[in-house]
Amino acid sequence: MGGTIAGEAPVRAGDLAAIGGSPWAIARRRLLRNRIAMTMLGVLVVIVVLCLAAPFYAKHVAHSDPFHSNLDGKTIVKGKSVSVMQESSTGLGLGVTPIGPTWDLHHYFLGADDQGRDVAARLLYGGRNSLLIGVAAALLTCIVATVVGLVAGFFGGVVDGVLSRLLDVVWAFPVYLLAISLSTVLIARGFSWGPFHLESGSLLLPIAIIGVVYIPYVARPIRGEVLSLRRKEFVEAAIGLGASTWRLLWSDILRNVITTVIVFFPLVLAIDMLTEAALSFLSIGVQPPDASWGTIILDGQGLLYTRPAVALAPGLAIAITVLSLNVLGDGIRDALDPRAKLRRID
Amino acid sequence: MLRFLGRRLVAMVFVLFSISVLSFLIFFATPGVDPASRIAGRNADQATLRAVRKDFGLDRPLPVQYGLMMKKLFITRDLTSFVNRGAKVIPQVTEAAPVTLSLVLGAAVIWVVFSIGMGLVAAVFRGTPVDAAVMIVGLIGISMPVFWLGEVVNLLTQSRFHDTFLFSWVPPLGYTPFTQSPFGWFKSLIFPWLTLSVLYIGIYARVLRSALVDAQEEDYVRTARAKGLTERRVMLRHALRTSLVAFVSLFGLDFGALVGGGALLTEVVFGLHGVGKLTFDSLQNLDLPVILATVMYAAFFIVLANALVDLVYALLDPRVRHA
């Protein structure tokens, strides 16, 4: 899973030719001209807006409560009232099967899950959690990794030694295994330490777990970049001029590594969303009755052969979101990376 | 070189030690988590909890518990499960390992062949719609959750199209040992292989393409062209060869992680009882000895892969040896 980030070539910051405005303006123009990336940005915006509109959809369009089971409920298909849970017509005719997709936005558009809950509404609610966890975890990763990378690379010595060894250990601990171990221990019972207490269903738990496990993937390249920046002439000049440590870190180093962080963000977000889905699928991520795209796939697993829509829809949602993020991430990298200009003369 | 090897060995042992301590701490010393109450059940009373603690040695100081566990795992090799009392842990891991190894080996062959093909095609047709199409296909592979892809594959091969000539030969989910029936082994693993390799095909094709594109700018490639070599020879003998360095190192790491249990989701979806599935099952019922054994097994492969990659690098690039 970690391969995508590990596989990306490190991005060098700075060195942008000063033709036609600031480097940021050049980068923005390049990104705006990248039609595929802009299309994917549009797709992302649509997905986010749809997910944000989940309560509106559930309340005013579908009139369903996606968090309570509705085993005895009725709905309307082609003008006729039918049960949400239908008598099984195949095999021995035992048990019930939830209603399949009606393709009617007002009545169980994507059908029901095994508790008679509206899958379409759950999909939108689940998307909110998936996106929220992804964004929060990616922010956590990028911020902590930047601080760790800056401190380790800039101060060197013992500080660097300790931080780097720490990163090495987390790095060598298989990501999925670390995430799964932490989740199994924490999600079931919650976390309490002194005054801190997190309930077992709290979204902060998956956010923290996913955020932490990817820190080395971002912190290592940043540390490397800081190490090389530290020896650059302009930094030595600033030191010679008597600039304070804060000033050096803030205006000489951070400003030069921030492009790397920006390039990493969408890619980390993409990986975070996949990780969240995997953890939730293993039932150690988002806890019921809350939904995420991963938990809905899990709900749909038992119905895979009878009502595949329940599992297919959230998977497609994840794939489309992550694909958009990856394409957009590539676009941002091409826009910010001066080497991309060598490859594609524009 | 010897000094490099020695230093690498010390680092390996250090990392393995840290991982064992870290995973031990996660399960035995996380605040608010009590392994005894997990073993005894949700509503156990204090007396039961005390009995469980004594019985499983959980009342001893943490360093002693850690030491005893490591001794049983590595020296006497008779670590037993908490959940199935008396069941030895190490045979469970050695039974699961061939399943995982079969899965990962087959998938690795597929992903290496396909990704080199796709990377080469994309680099040769750089900047054309062919390039864009190949890279988009790769990105789609990277963007799909592997367990979901596995379910889609199951839906098609086990249910929807199982009665047609296309997939009627697909056996039910599960694993057939190679020693029992080589063809059955192949049939039971072909779809898990394909599913697992999709992600890596995408990653490796992209990595290889960008390495090849970078190589095109290098002096030695220009020299090769100037000598009048054919474009094909330049690509295969000059550009591809150096581009494979990044590819090989990435391969070592991913292969190690997968053999160590990283194929967990694929194993769960396809009902293969490999190391990943074993880890997951033992995590579900908090069978701490099994968890520690599988984590150490996984860490060993990953650390070994890391060291091998470093070694390959050191052999290729003398500067690394003295860094």
Interface residues (C-beta under 8 A of the other chain):
Chain A: M1 G2 G3 T4 A6 G7 A9 I36 R165 D168 V169 A172 F173 P174 V175 Y176 L177 I180 S181 L182 T184 V185 L186 R189 G190 F191 S192 W193 G194 A270 L274 A277 A278 F281 L282 I284 G294 I297 G300 Q301 L304 Y305 P308 A311 L312 P314 G315 I318 A319 I320 V322 L323 N326 V327 D330 L342 R343 R344
Chain B: V15 S18 I19 L22 S23 I26 F27 T30 P31 G32 V33 G127 A132 I136 L139 I140 I142 S143 M144 P145 V146 F147 W148 L149 E151 V152 N154 L155 Q158 S159 L199 Y200 I203 Y204 R206 V207 S210 V213 D214 E217 L250 L253 D254 A257 G260 G261 G262 L264 L265 V268 T279 F280 L283 Q284 L286 I291 V295 A298 A299 I302 V303 N306
